[in-house]
Amino acid sequence: MTHNKALPIMVQGTHSDAGKSVIATALCRIFAQDGFRTAPFKSQNMSLNSYITHDGKEIGRAQGVQAEAAEIVATTDMNPILIKPTRDDEAQIVVHGKPLKNMKAFSYRNDYYETAKDIIEKSYQNLASSFERIVIEGAGSPAEVNLNDRELVNMRVANMADAPVLLVGDIDKGGVFASLVGTLQLLSPQDRDRVVGVIINKFRGDLALLEPGLSWFEEYTGKPVLGVIPYINDLLIDAEDSLSIGNYSLHKNKDKELDIAVISFPRISNFTDIDPIKFEQDSHVRFVEKANQLEQPDVIILPGSKNTIDDLMYIREKGLEQEIIRAHQNGAVVFGICGGYQMLGETIEDPYQVESKINCAEGLKLIPIHTTLTREKTTVRSAGTLHLAGEKANVTGYEIHMGNTTHLSSLHSLIQLNNREDGSKNVSETCMGTYLHGIFHNDHFRWLFLNHIRKKKGLQPIGNRESYDDRQFNEYNRLAKHVRGAIDIKRLNQIIEQFPKRKRDHL
């Protein structure tokens, strides 16, 4: 495959959650700062955290974030295939932002492989004709030998794009040298030669204590350590997948005035909706998986789900349903987003078994709504006006759902969109829900909501809170500065520019 003026660099990891997405985001920002027109690329993303492009298409959230860091508009070429697990053995395949169909893993690998490969190659060619730098992100590990014969996201993509590879290891989890050396040894000689250096991520402590290991590694493998990136605290960059939920607390923080409990279920999606609350000065966000963890929070949030009925069954089996209802009766405000909103109603029907093998299930019955899941997926950016606590807030966000929800009795809608209504709330404004992802990213609404909770607790409202958008924009710069301090970017640019010549010299 030939590319035009674009020079790629690929970021692969020794395992999932090694920090590939964050490092790729940093490189997008750094290259853009240095004057290169830069685009992210991930051929195939398995994630339940989505991003909606300006033309209403669905891609992995990480690539949307990376496009923002590069200060460009995200397109589906940046993530042409998105895989959204619905069950343990099945996933919805999203191609160029639109659902294709649900497929079993075996069928996808055997029946769709060549088609997917062609889609990926064409998308990369489109980017290569328009950008100077392409930051490619891999997935999982390139050393998954059971999958490598038909993989479409690591070394096969590196070869397709003729990209040099940075291999990232996470020292925070321990065993970083073993994981880096083991990964390199399991690669074929051709693929190993494509690795131009390694990055050790999430380092804490005295670098001098690590240096003997770095020297040993370079001598043993012949690969340079291009950087050791210190652990960065409270990074306001959206996470790619549910592994990052581990970064959230599971316990109350008595030093914070507001306790926000998020219900964590197996097919949780777009949980980054909660991130803006995490950084509010008076709020502590914790994820709850078990009934005895819920206690009596001020707010209970039910986030999105890729399999609403099965996740509803999960919280019912775990005893969380009774605890949510008890806490609500004792004063907790309940807020549902997308699948979480559907769970709040009387019933959820799935007549076509779009998500679940269960045709119909009773909801939590906290608000009188009924949801029917449909074959067609709504993916759209939306804007409207919301009324809460006697005040008005303009809100924007995005919708990703395969369901229609109707009110079963007189009920207030939560948001008035341009041409329709969205969501519901009870008269007392103690239970509410919406299909609008990103609802808490709206500063005015978030502040209004949190002060509404404060008032219920007898606390004074807080003014002059920090804008999330401003802080997030500054986070891209903070991340870029942090990574610049750990990696020799001048040397990395030389590697990127010289790599095609090195290949020619070997021929």
SULMO-V418699 format. One record per helix or strand of 2 or more residues. SS is the DSSP state (2 for helix, 1 for strand). FROM is the first residue (numbers start at 1). TO is the last residue. If there is no record, write none. Layout:
((SS	FROM	TO) (SS	FROM	TO))
This chain:
((1	7	13) (2	20	33) (1	38	41) (1	44	46) (1	50	52) (1	58	60) (2	61	69) (2	76	79) (1	81	87) (1	90	95) (1	98	104) (2	105	111) (2	113	128) (1	133	137) (2	148	150) (2	155	161) (1	164	170) (2	171	173) (2	176	186) (2	189	194) (1	195	203) (2	207	221) (1	225	230) (2	242	247) (1	258	263) (1	268	269) (2	271	278) (1	283	288) (2	291	294) (1	299	302) (1	304	305) (2	308	317) (2	320	329) (1	333	337) (2	339	343) (1	347	349) (1	360	362) (1	369	388) (1	391	407) (1	415	417) (1	421	422) (1	424	425) (1	431	434) (2	439	441) (2	443	456) (2	468	484) (2	489	506))
